[in-house]
C-alpha cells in the first residue's frame, strides 16, 4: 500500500464544529466540576479549588495530547496498534498485582504513580479501538468468515474485557464490548455473526449474574426500586433522581444546588449530570445533550468522509467510544441502567478519562483534515479497498442521512 506524506497533501481544515463542541463541553465541565466539588474540597482539603486545579491540569495535559494526535499522521498510530495493545494488556494485568493496583470504593482499577493515579481501563478503550480498526482493515472481506473473523475477534475482545471485569469495572467492560461490536459490524460482519455475538453476550451476562458480589446485587436491587431502601443501597440512585427532578425547567442556578452537600455521592465525577440537572434544569440538560449530539454527528461524518478503510473504522470506533460512555453515564443518573462508576466525557472530574477523551477527539480532528481522494491510493485488490467498497455501507448511509 502506497502512502503519501501528510505534508505533501492538500489538507482540509480540521472540523471546526467538532472543536467548538469540545471546547464548549470543556468550559461547562470545568464550571460544573468546581460547583459540584467545592463543598467536599473545602471540608476535606481546606481548599475550595482543590479539584478544580487538578482538573485544569488534566485538561492541559489532554490538550497537549489532542494537539499531538491531531498533528501526527494518523497512519503512524496504525503502526503502533499492536505495541499499544500489548502494553495496555500489561497495564491491566499490573492493576491486579497486590501492591501495585490501588483500591477505591472496593474496586482495584488504578495504578498509583506518586501523586498521580492512572486508570488502565480508560486507556484500554482507546487501545482496543485502534487495534481492532487496524486488524479489521487488514482482513477486509474475510471478516465475514467464522474462523478468520468472528472467532479471533471474540478472543481479542474477551481477553481485554475479562481483565477489566475482574477489577471489577463492569461499566467499562460493557463500553469496551459495545464499541468493539460496533467496529466489527461496520468492518464487515454479517448478521449471523452479530446474532452469535448477542447470544454469547447474553450467556456471559447470565453467567455473570450468578457470580456477582453483594454490593453489585444491591446495585441491581436499587435500580429496580431505589425507594425501597433509600437509606441504603438506593441512596445514590434516589438522590441523583431528586437532584435532576428538583431542577425543574431552568434549575436553581449555577452553584446554587443543594444535593452536592453530601447528598449525591461522587457529585463531581460519576453523578455530575445530576448536578447539571439540579443547577441548570431541563434546559441545561438538553443543551448538554445537544453539544454531545453535535460532537457525535461530526465524528460519524468524519468516519463517512475518511480517506481509507482503517481511518473509517478508527473514526467510527472513536466516536462510538465517546457516545456509548455518554449514554451509559446519563442512563445511570436517570436510573435507566444500574449504577456503574462511568464518568461523563469532558464534563466529569477525572484525569485518565479527560486525557483519553481529548486524545480521541484529536485523532478525529486528524482524520478530518485529509480529503479522501488525496490518500485513497490503495490497490483495488487490497482488503482495505474491498472494505471501502462493500463493508462500510452502514457508515456511509448514516453520513448521508446526517448531511441531508
C-alpha positions as CSV (number, residue, x, y, z in Angstrom):
1,X,0.0,0.0,0.0
2,X,1.4,3.4,-1.0
3,X,1.3,6.3,1.4
4,X,1.7,10.0,0.6
5,X,3.2,12.1,3.3
6,X,0.6,14.3,5.0
7,X,2.6,17.5,4.5
8,X,2.5,16.8,0.7
9,X,-1.3,16.6,0.7
10,X,-3.7,19.4,0.3
11,X,-5.1,19.1,3.9
12,X,-8.5,20.4,4.7
13,X,-9.1,22.5,7.8
14,X,-10.0,20.5,10.9
15,X,-13.6,20.1,11.7
16,X,-14.4,23.4,13.5
17,X,-17.8,22.2,14.8
18,X,-16.2,19.3,16.5
19,X,-13.6,21.6,18.0
20,X,-16.3,24.1,19.1
21,X,-18.5,21.5,20.8
22,X,-15.4,20.0,22.5
23,X,-14.4,23.4,23.9
24,X,-17.9,24.3,25.0
25,X,-18.2,21.0,26.9
26,X,-14.8,21.5,28.5
27,X,-15.7,25.0,29.7
28,X,-19.0,23.9,31.0
29,X,-17.4,20.8,32.6
30,X,-14.8,23.0,34.4
31,X,-17.5,25.2,35.8
32,X,-19.6,22.2,36.9
33,X,-16.6,20.4,38.4
34,X,-15.9,23.4,40.6
35,X,-19.6,23.9,41.5
36,X,-20.1,20.2,42.4
37,X,-16.8,19.7,44.3
38,X,-16.1,22.8,46.3
39,X,-18.0,21.6,49.3
40,X,-16.0,18.3,49.5
41,X,-12.8,20.2,48.6
42,X,-13.3,22.7,51.4
43,X,-14.2,20.1,54.1
44,X,-11.6,17.5,53.2
45,X,-8.7,19.6,51.8
46,X,-9.4,23.1,53.1
47,X,-9.2,24.3,49.6
48,X,-12.3,25.1,47.6
49,X,-10.4,24.8,44.3
50,X,-8.6,21.5,45.1
51,X,-10.4,19.5,42.4
52,X,-10.7,22.4,40.0
53,X,-6.9,23.0,39.9
54,X,-6.3,19.3,39.3
55,X,-8.9,19.1,36.6
56,X,-7.4,22.1,34.8
57,X,-4.0,20.3,34.9
58,X,-5.6,17.2,33.4
59,X,-7.3,19.3,30.7
60,X,-3.9,21.0,29.9
61,X,-2.2,17.6,29.6
62,X,-5.2,16.3,27.5
63,X,-5.0,19.4,25.2
64,X,-1.3,18.6,24.6
65,X,-2.2,15.0,23.7
66,X,-5.0,16.2,21.5
67,X,-2.7,18.6,19.6
68,X,-0.1,15.8,19.1
69,X,-2.8,13.4,18.0
70,X,-4.1,16.0,15.6
71,X,-0.7,16.8,14.0
72,X,0.9,13.4,13.8
73,X,-0.1,11.4,10.7
74,X,-2.8,9.0,12.0
75,X,-1.3,6.2,9.9
76,X,1.7,6.2,12.2
77,X,-0.7,5.3,15.0
78,X,-1.6,2.3,12.9
79,X,2.0,1.0,13.0
80,X,1.8,1.2,16.8
81,X,-1.5,-0.6,17.2
82,X,0.0,-3.9,18.3
83,X,2.6,-2.5,20.8
84,X,0.0,-0.2,22.3
85,X,-2.5,-3.1,22.7
86,X,0.2,-5.3,24.3
87,X,1.2,-2.5,26.6
88,X,-2.4,-1.9,27.6
89,X,-2.9,-5.6,28.4
90,X,0.3,-5.4,30.5
91,X,-1.1,-2.5,32.5
92,X,-4.4,-4.3,33.0
93,X,-2.5,-7.2,34.5
94,X,-0.4,-5.0,36.7
95,X,-3.6,-3.5,38.2
96,X,-4.4,-6.9,39.6
97,X,-0.9,-7.4,41.2
98,X,-1.1,-6.8,45.0
99,X,0.9,-3.7,46.0
100,X,0.7,-2.1,42.5
101,X,-3.1,-1.7,42.0
102,X,-4.8,1.0,44.0
103,X,-8.2,0.3,45.5
104,X,-11.0,2.8,45.7
105,X,-14.7,2.1,46.7
106,X,-13.9,-1.6,46.8
107,X,-12.5,-1.8,43.2
108,X,-8.9,-2.1,42.1
109,X,-8.8,0.0,38.9
110,X,-5.9,2.3,39.3
111,X,-2.1,2.3,39.3
112,X,-0.6,4.9,41.6
113,X,2.5,6.8,40.3
114,X,3.5,9.1,43.1
115,X,0.7,11.7,43.5
116,X,-1.0,10.6,40.3
117,X,-3.3,7.6,39.6
118,X,-3.8,6.2,36.1
119,X,-6.7,4.0,35.1
120,X,-5.6,1.4,32.5
121,X,-9.2,0.5,31.7
122,X,-9.6,4.0,30.2
123,X,-6.5,3.5,28.1
124,X,-7.9,0.1,27.1
125,X,-10.9,1.7,25.3
126,X,-8.6,3.6,23.0
127,X,-6.1,0.8,22.6
128,X,-8.9,-1.7,21.6
129,X,-10.4,0.8,19.2
130,X,-7.1,1.4,17.5
131,X,-6.1,-2.3,17.3
132,X,-9.5,-3.5,16.0
133,X,-9.6,-0.8,13.3
134,X,-6.2,-1.9,12.0
135,X,-7.0,-5.7,12.4
136,X,-10.3,-5.4,10.6
137,X,-8.9,-3.2,7.8
138,X,-6.2,-5.7,7.1
139,X,-8.7,-8.6,6.9
140,X,-11.2,-6.9,4.6
141,X,-13.8,-9.4,3.2
142,X,-12.6,-12.4,5.2
143,X,-14.0,-10.7,8.3
144,X,-17.3,-12.4,7.4
145,X,-15.7,-15.9,7.9
146,X,-16.1,-17.6,11.3
147,X,-12.5,-18.8,11.9
148,X,-10.8,-15.8,10.4
149,X,-13.2,-13.2,11.5
150,X,-15.6,-13.8,14.4
151,X,-13.5,-16.3,16.4
152,X,-10.3,-14.3,16.6
153,X,-12.3,-11.1,17.1
154,X,-14.1,-12.6,20.1
155,X,-10.9,-13.9,21.6
156,X,-9.2,-10.4,21.4
157,X,-12.2,-8.6,23.0
158,X,-12.7,-11.3,25.6
159,X,-9.1,-11.0,26.9
160,X,-9.4,-7.3,27.5
161,X,-13.0,-7.4,28.7
162,X,-12.1,-10.2,31.3
163,X,-9.2,-8.2,32.6
164,X,-11.4,-5.2,33.2
165,X,-14.3,-7.2,34.6
166,X,-12.3,-8.8,37.4
167,X,-11.2,-5.4,38.8
168,X,-14.3,-5.2,38.9
169,X,-15.4,-2.5,36.4
170,X,-18.5,-3.8,34.7
171,X,-19.4,-0.4,33.2
172,X,-16.1,0.0,31.3
173,X,-16.4,-3.7,30.3
174,X,-19.7,-3.0,28.7
175,X,-18.3,0.0,26.9
176,X,-15.4,-1.9,25.5
177,X,-17.6,-4.8,24.3
178,X,-20.2,-2.4,22.9
179,X,-17.7,-0.3,21.0
180,X,-15.9,-3.4,19.7
181,X,-19.2,-4.8,18.4
182,X,-19.9,-1.5,16.6
183,X,-16.5,-1.6,14.9
184,X,-16.9,-5.3,14.0
185,X,-20.3,-4.6,12.4
186,X,-19.1,-1.6,10.4
187,X,-16.0,-3.6,9.4
188,X,-17.9,-6.2,7.5
189,X,-19.5,-8.6,10.0
190,X,-22.7,-10.4,8.7
191,X,-26.0,-10.6,10.5
192,X,-25.3,-14.2,11.6
193,X,-22.1,-13.1,13.3
194,X,-23.9,-10.2,15.1
195,X,-26.6,-12.6,16.2
196,X,-23.9,-15.0,17.6
197,X,-22.3,-12.1,19.4
198,X,-25.6,-11.2,21.0
199,X,-26.2,-14.8,22.0
200,X,-22.7,-15.0,23.5
201,X,-23.2,-11.8,25.3
202,X,-26.5,-13.0,26.8
203,X,-24.9,-16.2,28.0
204,X,-22.0,-14.2,29.5
205,X,-24.5,-11.9,31.2
206,X,-26.4,-14.8,32.8
207,X,-23.1,-16.4,34.0
208,X,-22.0,-13.0,35.4
209,X,-25.3,-12.6,37.3
210,X,-24.5,-15.9,39.1
211,X,-21.2,-14.6,40.3
212,X,-22.0,-11.0,41.3
213,X,-20.7,-9.8,44.6
214,X,-23.0,-8.5,47.3
215,X,-22.7,-4.8,46.5
216,X,-23.3,-5.5,42.8
217,X,-26.5,-7.3,43.6
218,X,-27.5,-4.4,45.8
219,X,-27.0,-2.0,42.9
220,X,-29.4,-4.1,40.7
221,X,-32.0,-4.0,43.5
222,X,-31.5,-0.3,43.8
223,X,-32.0,0.0,40.0
224,X,-35.3,-1.9,40.2
225,X,-36.6,0.1,43.1
226,X,-34.3,2.7,44.6
227,X,-37.0,4.0,47.0
228,X,-37.4,0.6,48.8
229,X,-34.0,1.1,50.6
230,X,-33.4,4.9,50.2
231,X,-31.2,4.9,53.3
232,X,-29.1,2.1,52.0
233,X,-28.4,0.7,48.5
234,X,-30.9,3.0,46.9
235,X,-29.3,6.2,48.3
236,X,-27.1,7.0,45.3
237,X,-29.8,6.5,42.7
238,X,-32.5,8.2,44.6
239,X,-30.5,11.3,45.4
240,X,-29.5,11.6,41.8
241,X,-33.1,11.5,40.7
242,X,-34.0,14.0,43.3
243,X,-31.3,16.3,42.0
244,X,-32.4,16.0,38.4
245,X,-36.1,16.4,39.3
246,X,-35.7,19.4,41.6
247,X,-34.1,21.5,39.0
248,X,-37.3,22.0,37.1
249,X,-37.1,23.8,33.7
250,X,-34.3,26.2,34.3
251,X,-32.6,24.9,37.5
252,X,-31.6,26.7,40.7
253,X,-28.7,28.5,39.1
254,X,-25.0,27.6,38.8
255,X,-23.5,26.9,42.2
256,X,-26.9,27.0,44.0
257,X,-27.6,23.3,44.1
258,X,-28.0,21.6,47.5
259,X,-27.5,17.9,46.5
260,X,-23.7,18.3,46.3
261,X,-23.7,18.9,50.1
262,X,-23.0,15.2,50.7
263,X,-26.4,14.1,49.4
264,X,-25.3,12.9,46.0
265,X,-22.2,10.7,46.3
266,X,-19.4,11.4,43.7
267,X,-21.2,14.6,42.6
268,X,-18.2,15.9,40.7
269,X,-17.4,12.6,39.0
270,X,-20.0,9.9,38.1
271,X,-23.0,12.0,39.1
272,X,-22.1,15.4,37.6
273,X,-25.1,15.1,35.2
274,X,-27.4,15.1,38.2
275,X,-25.9,18.3,39.4
276,X,-26.3,19.8,35.9
277,X,-30.0,18.9,36.1
278,X,-30.3,20.5,39.5
279,X,-28.5,23.7,38.8
280,X,-29.2,24.2,35.1
281,X,-32.5,22.4,34.9
282,X,-34.1,20.6,32.0
283,X,-32.9,23.3,29.5
284,X,-29.3,22.8,30.7
285,X,-29.5,19.0,30.4
286,X,-30.9,19.3,26.8
287,X,-28.2,21.8,26.0
288,X,-25.5,19.4,27.2
289,X,-27.0,16.5,25.2
290,X,-27.2,18.8,22.1
291,X,-23.5,19.6,22.4
292,X,-22.7,15.9,22.7
293,X,-25.1,15.3,19.7
294,X,-23.0,17.7,17.6
295,X,-19.8,16.0,18.6
296,X,-21.1,12.6,17.7
297,X,-22.6,13.8,14.4
298,X,-19.3,15.3,13.4
299,X,-17.5,12.2,14.4
300,X,-19.6,9.9,12.3
301,X,-19.4,12.4,9.4
302,X,-15.6,12.3,9.7
303,X,-15.8,8.5,9.5
304,X,-18.0,8.7,6.4
305,X,-15.6,11.0,4.7
306,X,-12.4,9.2,5.9
307,X,-9.7,8.6,3.4
308,X,-9.2,4.8,3.8
309,X,-10.7,1.7,5.5
310,X,-8.6,2.0,8.6
311,X,-9.4,5.6,9.1
312,X,-13.2,5.0,8.7
313,X,-13.1,2.1,11.2
314,X,-10.9,4.1,13.6
315,X,-13.1,7.2,13.4
316,X,-16.3,5.1,13.9
317,X,-14.8,3.4,16.9
318,X,-13.6,6.7,18.5
319,X,-17.0,8.2,18.1
320,X,-18.8,5.2,19.4
321,X,-16.4,5.1,22.4
322,X,-17.4,8.6,23.4
323,X,-21.1,8.1,22.5
324,X,-21.5,4.8,24.4
325,X,-19.8,6.2,27.5
326,X,-22.0,9.3,27.4
327,X,-25.2,7.2,27.0
328,X,-24.2,4.9,29.9
329,X,-23.5,7.7,32.3
330,X,-26.7,9.6,31.5
331,X,-28.7,6.3,31.7
332,X,-27.2,5.6,35.1
333,X,-28.1,9.0,36.5
334,X,-31.6,8.8,35.2
335,X,-31.9,5.2,36.5
336,X,-32.3,3.7,33.1
337,X,-29.3,1.4,33.9
338,X,-27.9,0.0,37.2
339,X,-25.2,2.2,38.8
340,X,-21.7,1.9,37.4
341,X,-18.7,4.1,38.0
342,X,-18.6,5.5,34.5
343,X,-17.7,9.2,34.1
344,X,-19.3,11.7,31.6
345,X,-16.7,12.5,28.9
346,X,-15.2,16.1,29.1
347,X,-17.5,17.0,31.9
348,X,-16.7,14.8,34.9
349,X,-13.6,15.2,37.1
350,X,-11.1,12.5,36.2
351,X,-7.6,12.5,34.8
352,X,-7.5,9.4,32.7
353,X,-10.9,9.9,31.3
354,X,-10.3,13.5,30.3
355,X,-6.9,12.9,28.7
356,X,-8.1,9.8,26.7
357,X,-11.3,11.7,25.6
358,X,-9.2,14.6,24.3
359,X,-6.7,12.4,22.5
360,X,-9.7,10.6,20.8
361,X,-11.0,13.9,19.7
362,X,-7.6,14.9,18.4
363,X,-7.4,11.7,16.3
364,X,-10.8,12.5,14.9
365,X,-9.6,16.0,14.0
366,X,-6.6,14.5,12.4
367,X,-8.7,12.3,10.2
368,X,-11.0,15.2,9.3
369,X,-8.1,17.2,7.8
370,X,-7.4,14.9,4.9
371,X,-9.6,14.7,1.7
372,X,-10.5,11.1,0.8
373,X,-9.3,11.4,-2.8
374,X,-5.9,12.6,-1.8
375,X,-4.8,9.5,0.2
376,X,-7.0,6.7,-1.0
377,X,-4.2,5.2,-3.2
378,X,-4.6,1.5,-2.2
379,X,-4.8,-1.0,-5.0
380,X,-8.2,-2.3,-5.9
381,X,-7.2,-5.8,-4.9
382,X,-6.3,-4.8,-1.3
383,X,-8.5,-5.7,1.6
384,X,-8.8,-2.0,2.5
385,X,-10.2,-1.2,-1.0
386,X,-12.7,-4.0,-0.7
387,X,-13.7,-2.8,2.6
388,X,-14.2,0.7,1.2
389,X,-16.5,-0.5,-1.4
390,X,-18.6,-3.0,0.4
391,X,-18.5,-3.2,4.1
392,X,-18.8,0.4,5.2
393,X,-22.3,0.8,3.8
394,X,-23.9,1.5,7.2
395,X,-21.4,4.3,8.0
396,X,-21.9,5.9,4.6
397,X,-25.7,5.7,4.8
398,X,-25.6,7.2,8.3
399,X,-23.4,10.0,6.9
400,X,-25.8,10.8,4.0
401,X,-28.8,11.0,6.3
402,X,-26.9,13.3,8.7
403,X,-25.9,15.5,5.8
404,X,-29.4,15.6,4.3
